[in-house]
Amino acid sequence: MDNFYLEVGHNHFGEKKEARKILNFFLKSKFQNITFMRHKRKWYDDRKKLGFNLELDKSFYKEAIAKCHSKKKKIGLSVAAEDTFLDLFDLKFDFYKLLSESINNFKLINLLNFKRKKIFISTGYKAKIYNIKNCLNRFNKKSNLELLHSPMTYNSKEINLRKINLLRKKFNLKVGFSNHFNDIRILNLVSAYQPNSIFVYCKPTKKVRRIYPDHEHAFYFNELTKMLKDYNYFNNLNLNLKSIKKIKIFPTIRK
């Protein structure tokens, strides 16, 4: 599935063993794209004070890139600040994702300009039209850019999938969907809005009871496998915005 992107976030807990579980699932799966996250230095430091080291070292990323490329799969990096980005700046990631909280971090955007790679721009729930416009104006090459509608909410009334079309029309760019909702069935509706890409958080199979950093809106491997089948089914129905009103597939909150 070329248009699906697995997001790891920090569900590896900063542990190589956990990160490899996710990476190995990805390498054996039908998914073609995966992205890891680098947050701000202060974010990591604050959690270290609480006894949590959520930061993977550079050697893991080198290993992950090599394994992905050997399977002809793509690996990307979600970035939040220039300091932690510079730590991995020399590595050959295939694409980048600019986190919504850093959408007007122009120093970070300038660094991304040097990469000349595909760049996804998350709009989150705070970014206004003028924030997005200011961000886009800082990029040298618009053809490498794709916006992501990223409603960070567990309230189904706030998902507003129509914004995919609004962003597409307003900026004349490709627009994808980054899921932060806690019911995977939301993706059954997404095909009607024809997003260019879909980002979904993942986490290892439920063998031990633990709360992941991105727990509620991340999905276990077996759920992701079923999600692909369901998405293909609804996508083949060629749903449009009128027809989705006739069938009851809108998600309810997962308990």
JOMOLIN-V830367 format. One record per backbone hydrogen bond with DSSP energy under -1.0 kcal/mol. CO is the residue of the C=O (numbers start at 1). NH is the residue of the N-H. If there is no record, write none. Layout:
co/nh
CO/NH
CO/NH
//
This chain:
co/nh
1/4
3/198
5/200
6/35
7/202
8/11
10/13
12/15
15/19
16/20
17/21
18/22
19/23
20/24
21/25
22/26
23/27
24/28
25/29
32/74
33/6
34/76
35/8
36/78
40/44
41/45
42/46
43/47
44/48
45/49
47/52
48/51
57/61
58/62
59/63
60/64
61/65
62/66
63/67
64/68
65/69
66/70
68/73
69/72
74/34
75/94
76/36
77/97
78/38
79/99
81/85
82/86
85/88
86/89
88/91
91/93
95/77
96/120
97/79
98/122
99/102
100/103
102/105
104/106
105/109
106/110
107/111
108/112
109/113
112/115
118/96
119/146
120/98
121/148
123/127
128/132
129/133
130/134
131/135
132/136
133/137
135/138
136/139
142/145
144/119
146/121
147/176
148/123
149/178
151/153
155/158
160/163
161/164
162/166
163/167
164/168
165/169
166/170
167/171
168/172
174/147
175/196
176/149
177/199
183/186
184/187
185/188
186/189
189/192
190/193
191/194
197/177
198/5
199/179
200/7
201/219
205/207
212/215
215/218
219/203
220/224
221/225
222/226
223/227
224/228
225/229
226/230
227/231
228/232
229/233
230/234
231/235
232/236
235/238
240/244
243/246
247/249
//
